[in-house]
């Protein structure tokens, strides 16, 4: 139920401000989404630490407030007009409440151990050199190396396509002009010959550029399997790196759970035992009897007068 609630509140990737969503991994520079994930892993470690530290602060603040509350009410109960076992039990209830702080102290101590583990993990796996995280920079260099030759082919193909398109455009424009000139009786045979030769040259240039483009396109198709294999190899390493982090987080979530719910029973047993003893000693009959003997009919008789009164 909790997981369903969380998933229903997760913002879909398609409406996030995410420049990587909806693109193919093998596109130029798209590998940076994997680099970003690695960087986010370090950020999540810091965020996780901050989250738990705030919980520790809450526990510590609660312990301090509980002790202050206990001290205040011990004094109040001591000064109040309550009496007998009822007063003693009331006093014991406040002491028991304070002793409950030991449980929260244990929780805070355990949570601080979790924080230490996360901090150490972050230090071991996301160590920095100057401003770069070493492991992330290593992945980035390997991706760049794997994509370097592919980017060169893309640039060559783009240039070849541009030249081919320009050549076709020139040829397309020249052909109607050539037909018009060839049918114009006012144009000399020499001029017609030169125009025709120009068109033939443009045809050859267009064919050559198209052939070059097709060859480069074929080269890219042949190079693609090796390129994608190399990129996938690096990507799989980032998967393993991220999987290691996620498994570590899972263990930390378990440690967090144990910190909250696996409390040493002896911390509460003594407080409970002491409070129960006071509760079992509570005896309203004896309290009333004590009060009656002290202030009621069992108290000292009123003043006695000797002799007689003269009238």
C-alpha positions in Angstrom: 0.0 0.0 0.0 2.8 2.4 0.9 4.7 1.6 -2.3 1.6 2.2 -4.4 1.1 5.5 -2.7 4.8 6.5 -3.4 4.6 5.4 -7.0 1.4 7.3 -7.6 3.1 10.5 -6.4 6.2 10.0 -8.6 6.4 12.6 -11.3 6.4 10.9 -14.8 9.7 11.4 -16.6 8.0 12.8 -19.7 6.8 15.9 -17.9 10.0 16.6 -15.9 12.5 19.1 -17.1 14.7 16.2 -18.3 16.8 16.7 -21.5 17.6 13.0 -21.7 14.1 11.6 -21.8 12.8 10.2 -25.1 16.1 9.9 -26.8 18.2 6.9 -27.9 21.2 6.1 -25.7 23.6 5.7 -28.7 22.9 9.3 -29.9 25.8 11.7 -29.5 26.4 12.7 -25.9 23.3 10.9 -24.7 25.6 8.8 -22.5 25.7 11.8 -20.2 22.4 10.6 -18.7 24.4 7.7 -17.2 27.0 10.2 -15.9 24.3 12.3 -14.4 22.9 9.2 -12.7 26.3 8.6 -11.1 26.5 12.2 -9.9 23.0 12.0 -8.5 24.1 8.9 -6.5 26.5 11.1 -4.5 23.8 13.7 -4.1 21.4 11.1 -2.8 24.0 9.9 -0.2 24.2 13.5 1.1 20.4 13.8 1.1 20.0 10.5 2.9 22.4 11.6 5.5 20.6 14.9 6.0 17.3 13.1 6.3 18.5 10.8 9.0 20.4 13.6 10.8 17.2 15.6 11.2 15.5 12.5 12.7 18.4 12.2 15.1 18.0 15.8 16.1 14.3 15.2 16.7 15.1 12.3 19.0 17.7 14.3 20.9 15.3 17.3 21.2 12.6 14.9 22.5 15.0 13.5 25.0 15.8 16.9 26.3 12.2 18.0 26.4 11.3 14.7 28.2 13.9 15.3 30.9 12.8 18.9 31.3 9.2 17.8 31.6 10.1 15.2 34.2 12.1 17.6 36.4 9.3 20.2 36.2 6.6 17.7 37.2 8.6 16.0 39.9 8.8 19.4 41.6 5.1 20.1 41.0 4.0 16.8 42.4 6.3 17.1 45.5 4.7 20.6 46.2 1.1 19.6 45.5 -1.4 18.6 48.2 -1.8 15.1 46.9 -0.9 12.4 49.4 -0.2 8.8 50.2 0.2 6.0 47.5 -1.6 8.1 45.0 1.1 10.8 45.2 3.8 8.1 45.1 2.3 6.5 42.0 1.9 9.8 40.3 5.5 10.6 41.0 6.5 7.1 39.7 4.6 7.8 36.4 6.7 10.8 35.8 9.9 8.9 36.5 8.8 6.2 34.1 8.1 8.7 31.5 11.6 10.1 31.8 13.2 6.6 31.7 11.5 6.2 28.3 14.1 8.7 27.0 16.7 5.8 27.2 14.8 4.2 24.3 15.0 7.4 22.2 18.6 7.8 23.1 19.3 4.3 21.8 17.4 5.1 18.6 19.5 8.3 18.1 22.7 6.4 18.7 21.8 3.7 16.2 20.7 6.3 13.6 24.1 8.1 14.0 25.8 4.8 13.2 23.7 4.6 10.0 24.9 8.1 9.1 28.5 7.1 9.6 28.0 4.2 7.3 26.5 6.3 4.6 29.2 9.0 4.9 31.9 6.3 4.7 30.2 4.8 1.6 30.1 8.2 0.0 33.7 8.8 0.8 34.8 5.4 -0.6 32.8 5.5 -3.8 32.5 9.2 -4.7 35.9 10.5 -3.7 36.8 13.7 -5.5 39.9 15.0 -7.3 39.7 18.7 -7.4 36.1 19.4 -8.5 35.5 16.0 -10.2 34.4 12.7 -8.7 37.1 10.2 -9.7 34.8 7.3 -10.6 32.4 9.5 -12.5 35.2 11.2 -14.4 36.6 7.7 -15.3 33.2 6.7 -16.8 33.0 9.9 -18.7 36.4 9.5 -20.3 35.6 5.9 -21.3 32.3 7.0 -22.9 34.1 9.8 -24.7 36.7 7.4 -26.0 34.1 4.9 -27.1 32.1 7.6 -29.0 35.1 9.5 -30.4 35.3 7.6 -33.7 31.6 7.5 -34.1 31.3 11.3 -33.8 34.0 11.7 -36.5 31.9 9.5 -38.8 28.8 11.5 -38.1 30.5 14.8 -38.9 31.9 13.3 -42.1 28.4 12.0 -43.0 26.8 15.4 -42.2 29.4 17.2 -44.4 28.9 14.7 -47.2 25.1 15.1 -47.1 25.4 18.9 -47.2 27.7 18.7 -50.2 25.5 16.2 -51.9 22.4 18.3 -51.3 24.1 21.4 -52.6 25.3 19.6 -55.7 21.8 18.2 -56.4 20.3 21.7 -55.9 22.8 23.2 -58.5 22.0 20.4 -60.9 18.2 20.9 -60.4 18.5 24.6 -61.2 20.8 24.1 -64.2 18.7 21.6 -66.1 15.7 23.9 -66.9 18.1 26.6 -67.9 19.9 24.2 -70.2 16.7 23.0 -71.8 15.6 26.6 -72.4 19.0 27.5 -74.0 19.1 24.4 -76.2 15.7 25.3 -77.6 16.6 29.0 -78.2 17.6 29.6 -81.8 19.2 32.9 -80.9 21.9 31.2 -78.8 25.1 30.1 -80.6 26.1 26.5 -80.8 29.2 27.3 -78.8 27.2 28.7 -75.9 24.8 25.7 -76.0 27.8 23.4 -75.9 29.3 25.2 -72.9 26.0 25.1 -71.0 25.5 21.4 -71.8 29.1 20.7 -70.6 28.4 22.6 -67.4 25.2 20.5 -66.8 27.2 17.3 -67.4 29.9 18.4 -65.0 27.2 19.1 -62.3 25.7 15.7 -62.9 29.0 14.0 -62.4 29.7 16.1 -59.3 26.2 15.3 -57.9 26.7 11.6 -58.6 30.2 11.7 -56.9 28.9 13.5 -53.8 25.9 11.1 -53.6 28.3 8.1 -53.9 30.6 9.5 -51.2 27.6 10.0 -48.9 26.3 6.5 -49.5 29.8 5.1 -48.9 30.1 6.9 -45.6 26.6 5.8 -44.6 27.6 2.2 -45.3 30.8 2.8 -43.2 28.6 3.9 -40.3 26.3 0.9 -40.6 29.4 -1.4 -40.6 30.9 0.5 -37.6 27.6 0.6 -35.6 27.8 -2.9 -34.0 31.3 -2.3 -32.6 30.4 1.2 -31.5 27.3 0.1 -29.7 29.2 -2.8 -28.1 31.8 -0.5 -26.7 29.3 2.0 -25.4 27.2 -0.8 -23.8 30.3 -2.2 -22.0 30.9 1.2 -20.3 27.2 1.5 -19.6 27.1 -1.9 -17.9 29.9 -0.7 -15.6 27.8 2.3 -14.6 24.9 -0.1 -14.1 27.0 -2.2 -11.7 28.2 1.0 -9.9 24.6 2.1 -9.5 23.4 -1.3 -8.5 26.0 -1.3 -5.7 24.6 2.0 -4.5 21.0 0.8 -4.6 21.8 -2.4 -2.7 23.7 -0.3 -0.1 20.7 2.0 0.3 18.5 -1.1 0.8 20.8 -2.2 3.6 20.7 1.3 5.1 16.9 1.2 5.0 17.0 -2.0 6.9 19.4 -0.5 9.4 17.1 2.4 9.8 14.2 0.1 10.4 16.2 -1.9 13.0 17.1 1.4 14.7 13.5 2.3 15.2 11.9 -1.1 15.9 14.6 -3.4 17.4 15.1 -1.7 20.7 16.7 -3.5 23.7 13.8 -4.6 25.9 15.7 -4.1 29.1 15.6 -0.3 28.5 11.8 -0.3 29.0 11.5 -3.4 31.3 13.1 -1.7 34.3 11.0 1.4 33.9 7.9 -0.7 33.5 8.8 -2.8 36.5 9.4 0.2 38.8 6.2 1.8 37.6 4.1 -1.4 38.1 5.5 -1.7 41.7 4.3 1.8 42.5 1.0 1.0 40.8 0.6 -2.2 42.8 1.3 -0.3 46.0 -1.5 2.1 45.2 -4.1 1.7 47.9 -7.0 4.1 48.1 -8.3 2.5 51.3 -5.0 3.1 53.1 -4.7 6.6 51.7 -8.1 7.5 53.0 -7.3 5.9 56.4 -4.1 7.9 56.6 -5.8 11.1 55.8 -8.6 10.4 58.2 -6.2 9.6 61.0 -4.2 12.8 60.3 -6.9 15.2 59.5 -10.3 13.5 60.0 -12.0 11.8 62.9 -8.9 9.9 63.9 -6.9 13.1 64.5 -6.2 14.7 67.9 -9.3 15.7 69.9 -10.2 19.3 70.2 -9.1 21.4 73.2 -10.2 20.3 76.7 -11.4 22.8 79.4 -10.9 22.1 83.1 -13.1 23.3 85.9 -16.6 24.7 85.6 -18.0 27.8 84.1 -19.6 30.2 86.6 -22.9 31.5 85.6 
